[in-house]
Amino acid sequence: IPEWMMINCIEVDPFTAGGAYIVGTRYKLGDYTPYIYKTEDYGENWKLITNGIAQEHFTRALRSDPNRKGLLYAGTENGVYVSFDDGVNWKPFQLNLPIVPITDLTIKNNNLIAATQGRSFWIIDDLTPLHQLNDNLISKEAFLYQPMDSYRMGGSSRKSKTAGQNHPGGVIVNYFVKNLQKEDTLSLSFFEKNGKHIKTYSTKPDKSQDEESLKAKKGANSFNWNMQYPDAEKVKGMILWWASLNGPKALPGEYTVKLTKNGMNVSEQTFNLLQDPRSSASEEDLTSQFNFIIEIQEKLTEIHKTLKNITKIKTQINQLKSSISDKEKNKEIIELADKIVKGLTKHENELYQTKSKSNQDPLNFPIKLNNKLAHLNSLSSIGDFKPTDQSVEFKNEITKLIDDELGKIYVIFNKDVKQLNKKVKESDIELINLD
């Protein structure tokens, strides 16, 4: 060890009795050489461990990862370095960290926090992939890292060119794909502990299965699962006021994520969702909120599937009427068709405000039953609270009105529409006419 060295950092080796590291600098003497030394015998002998650190990147700090033996992080005048072999070899670990002096490092909750000169604090989120990385893993065609346990709370998605970005909410899923061709399909699927499927994200999503889009590339990838269950059925172009069709947030507990390539399951991992430590809600409260939102979702889906069927029926009836050339002969069919359209339109207008064509129209036309129920979903999804007595009472009241309208619509579906179909089949109406 050179004389006249300023010792910036002393780090105890958490895995070796009598082990420690010291970090020194001599830049004030015009020597920019990095100096990191290691001892395994309480300081009797020291070994220089700086292979791989640039010659003039003089050192300021070193921390040993408490979750993997030999995993070290070094802070230098020109950025961060990492070693997987206890300092025998070092590699730059810059990621998106600017070239800046690193004056100190610390590890908290599996995050690496760097104190810098001129850039404030810089946090490298989630070190757990480094804990799991090994030769056997990287030899595979594709694999999932086990996600770190995540808190059931919101986060920030705001991006700025002039300010730092906070950690996003949800679960960060890191995965690696050695080769990914344009024709390949890659999917991430999430499941409850009991195996019940929650949601799938795919590079080629199947919309009929409510799959959502996944962006993936060859090499390392990261995906943020927002912990949301699937949304209720949507109707294209529907205008709603302060209403949510979003599914509930997953409850605290154990979950599974599976990585699939071209339909083949290639890797799966389990992870835990932890309750927000700031929340005072009990497990019973959260479960009650979750089930309440699921019930709302199911009823909204029933409404919106019914509205889609109404649109299909009305469209086909219009096509039917336009294909009838002899109006007098088929008067009974036309009258029944008009009766069906009139009845469906009446109940449709009770379920949904069909006059709303823009986002401002709810100011002009009163909201209807589906909007009222979806607004309850918006309110019930705020925070971690069980539904209030008033919310339960309102849901029961509005659901009764909805079921009354749906019941009348189902009568038309099962009676009048079937009767119309029968009459059309018995007639000589040609649905396809050529000029």
N, C-alpha and C positions, 0 to 999 in steps of 0.2 A: 504494500500500500504506500503510495507516494506521501512524502511529508507535505505539510501545509495544505491539507485537504479539508474543505468545509463539508461536514456531514449533514446532509439535508433530511435524511429519512432513515429510521431504523424499523425494520419489520420482523416480527417473530414468526418463524415457520410454524404454522398450526399443526403440521403433521410429523415433525421431527423434534424429539427432545434434544435440547441444546442447539437447535437450528435457528439461524437468523440471517437477515440480509441487511446490508447498509448501502446507502446511495450517497455518493460524494460528487463534488464539483470543484474545479480549479479554474473556472472561466475568468476569475478576477486576476489570475496570474497569466492570462492569455492562453490557457490550455483548455480547449473545448472538448477534450476526449471524454467519452462516457465512462463513468466508474460505478460499477455495481459489484459488490463482493458478497460471497456466501460462506457461512460457517456451519459446521455440523457438530462441533465439539466445544460449544460455549465460548468461542472466540479464540481458541488456541491456534487455529489455522484458518486462513481465509483464501478463497478462490475467486478470481475475476470471472464474471459471467456476462459478457457484453457482445458475444458473437452475433452479428446480424444487425446491431444498432449502428447507424451511420456514424462515421468517424467524428463529425463535429456536432452531433446531436447530444450535447452534454446533459447528464441525467439530473433529475430533481426528486423523483418519488418512485416507490415500488410498493405494490400490494400483492399479497398472496391470496388467491381465491380460496375461501374456507370450505368450498364444496367439491374441489377436485385437486388432488395432490399434484404438485408441479405446475399448476396453472398460475402464471404470474403476469402482472400488468406493470409496465414501466412508463412513467411520465418523463418526457424530455423537453428540451427547449423548443423542439420542432414537432411535437405531437406524441402519440401514444404507441407503444409496442406491446406485443403479447408473446408469451412463451408457453409451450405445452410440455416442455421437458425440463422444468426447473431451472431455466436460464441457460441451458446448453446452447439453444438457438432462439433467436428473436426474429419476429416479423412485424412490419407496420400494422397497426390496428386503428387506422384513421377513420374508416367509414366516411361519414359526412361531417366529421369534425374538422373545422378549419385548421390550417397550419398555425399553431399558436403555442406559446409556452404552457406546459402543464406543471403547475406548482405543487399540486397534491392530488391524491386519489383516495377514494374510499369505496367500499362495497356495502350496499344496504338493500335488503330484499331482492337479491340477485340482480341488482342494477349497479353499473359502474358509474360513479360520479366523479367528474374531473373538475378541479378548480383551475381556472385559466387566468392568464393576464390579458385583460382587454376584452374577453368574451364571456365573462361571468361564469356561471356553472354550466356544465354540459353533461347530460346524462345519457349513457348508452343503455337503453332498455333491454332487459331480459338476457342475462348471460347463460341461461340454461342450455341453449344449443351448444355452447362451448363445453359445458360439463358432459354432454352426451357424445360429442364427436369422437370417433375412433376409426381405425383403418377398416374394420369390418363393416361399419355403417356406410362409409363413403364408397365401398365397393359395390353397393347395391344400385340397381337401376333407378329406384325411387324410394323415398322413405319419409316418414313423419318424425319430427322431434316431439318428445312429450311436452305438451304445453305447460307452462308454469301455472300454478293456481292463480285465479283471477278474481278480483272483487266484483260483485254484482252492483255495478254503479256506472253512471255515465262518464263520459270523457270529453275531450276536445278534438274536433276534426278541423279546426281553423288552421289555415295555412297562410303564412306571411313571409315576405322576403326580408322584412326588417325586424322580426321578433321570433323568439323560439316557439316551438310547437309542443304542446303538452302531450302526454301519453294518451292514446285513444282509449275509450271505454271498451268493454268487451274482452274477448279471449283472443290472444295473438297465437296463431297457428303457423309455425315455421315448418317448411317442407322442402325437399330437394328432388329434382327430376334430372337425371343425367342426360336423357335425350327426349325431346318433345317435337314431333313433326306436326305439320299443319293438319294432317288427317287424324291425329290422335285426339282422344277425348279424356280430359282429366277432371275428376270430381272430388269434392270434399263433402262428406255427409256427417251429420251430427245426430246422436242418439241419446236417449235417456238411459239410465243405468239398467233398466229392465229390457232394453233393446228396442223400445219404441222409437220409430223414426221421427225426427223433428224437421230437418230441412236439408236440402242438397243444393250445392253450388257447383256449376259445371261450366267448362269452356264451351260446351255446346248444349245449353240448357234446354230441357224438354218442358215447354210451357204447360203442356197438359198435365204434367206431374208437379207443377208449381216450383220447378227448379229455377234458381237465380243464377246470374252470370258470375263466372270466376275468371279472373285474369291470371294467367300463368305463363311462365317462360322457362326456357332451358336453364338449369342451374338452381340457385337458391331462390326461394319464394317465401313471402309472408302474407298471411290472410288474417283479417280482423273479423271475427264472428261477433255480431252485435247482440247475441243472446236472445234474439227475438224469435218467437214461434211464427208460423205462417200467418199472413194476413187473411182477412175475410175475403170472400169472393168480390171481385170488382166488376162494375159495369162501365164500359168504355164511354167516356164523355159525361159521366154523372157528376153533377155539381152538388156538393155538400157544404154546409156551413159549420165551422169549428167541430169537425167530426173526424174520428179516427177509425180506420179499418185495420189498424195494426194488431198483431197478435201480442200476447203477454210476454213479459221478460221471464226467461228461464229461472226456476227456483234454485236456491243454494243446494248443492249436492254434487254427485259424481256423474260425469258424462263421458261419452266416447266419440271420437272423431275417426273417420275412416278415409283413407286416400285410395281412390280407384283410378286405374288407367285402362281405357278401352274395355270397361265392364269388369275388369279383374281387380279384386281387392288386393292391393300391394302392401299396405301398411295401416296399422291402427294404434291409437293411443288413448289412454284415459286421462281425464283432468278433473279438477274440482272448481266449482263456483263457490266463492265465499261470500257470506253476507256482508254488506257494507257495515263497517264497524261503527259508523255514526248513526246507524238506524236502530231504533228502539223496538222495531216490529218483532213479534214472535214468529216462530215457524207456522203456527196456526193462522196468524194474520196474513202472512205471505201466501200461504196455500189458499186461503179464502179469497184473496185478491186475484190470484191466478185462475182459480176455477170460475170466479165471477166473470172475468174477461173472456174466458173460453166460452162460457154460455152465451155471452153477448155476440161473440164471433160466429158461433154456430147459427144463431137466429138471423144475423145479418147475411150470412151466406145463403141461408134458406130463402130469404127475401130476394136477394139479388139473382139467384138462380131462377127463381120464379119470374122475376121481371124479364130476364133474358128469354125465357120460354114464351112469355106474353108477346114479346117483340117478334119471335119466330112465327107464332100463330097468326098474328095480325098481318105479317108480311106474306105468309102463304095464303091467307084468306084474300088479300088484295090480288094475288096472282090468280087465285081460283075465280074470282068475280070477273077479272079481265078476260079470262078464257071462255066464259059462258057467252055464247052467241045468241041463243034463244032465251031471252030474259023471262018471257011469259011462261014458257014450259018449265023453267027451273026456278020459278018464283019462290017456292017453298025453301029451296036450298039457299037462295040469296037472303031471304028473311032470317033464316037461322044463322047464317054467317054474320049478318048485321047485328043480330042479337048478341052473338058471342063477342064481337068487337066492342059493342056498347058496354056490355057487362065487364069485360076485362079492363077497358079503359077507365071505367068508374073506380074499380078497386085498385088499379095501378096508380091512379091519382091520389088515392088515400095512402098508399105505401110510400110514394116518392113524388116530390114536387117536379112534375114533368115540364112546367113552364120555365124552370131555371136553365138558362143556356149560357150564362157567364157567371163569373165569381161574384159579381155584384147583384145578381138577381135575387139571392136570398133576402136582400133588403126590401125587395118589392113584393115577393111572394112568400107566404108563410112556409116554414119547413114542415115536412110531413113525418110519418112514423119512423122510417128508417133513419132519417137524420137525427131524430130525437134519441134513438137507441145508440147511434154511433157517437153522439155527443156525450152520452153517459160513459161510453168507452174511453173517450178523451179524458174525462174527469177522473175516472176510476184508475187510470194508468199513471196518474201523477203520484210520485213518491212511493213509499213502502207502507201502505195502510190497507187494512181490511175495508170492504165496502161499508159505508154507513147504513144505518137503518133506513134513512130516507132514500138512499140509492137502491137498496133492495126493494123497497116499496114501489119506487118509480119503475124499476125494471119489470116487476110483476104486473104493474098497471099497463105499461106500454106494450108488454109482450102479449097480454090478453087481447088488446085491440088489434095487434098485428096478426095474431092467430085467427081472430075473427075474420079479418080480410082474406088471409091465406085460405081459410076453410072455404069461403065462398068462391075463391078462384079455383080451388081444387075440384069443387063441384062442377064448375064449367068445364074444366079439363076432362074430368072423368065421365061427365054425362053429355054435355052439349057438343063438345069437340068430337067425341066418339060417335055421336049420332050424326054429325055432319060428315064425318069420314064414311060412315055407312051409306048415307044417302048419295054421296058422290060416287062411291063404288057401284051403286045400283043404277046410276044415271048413265047417259051416253056422252057426258062431258069429256071433251078432249083437252087435256091440259097443255098440249103442245100443238099450236096452230101455225101453219105456214101460209104466207100470202100467195 
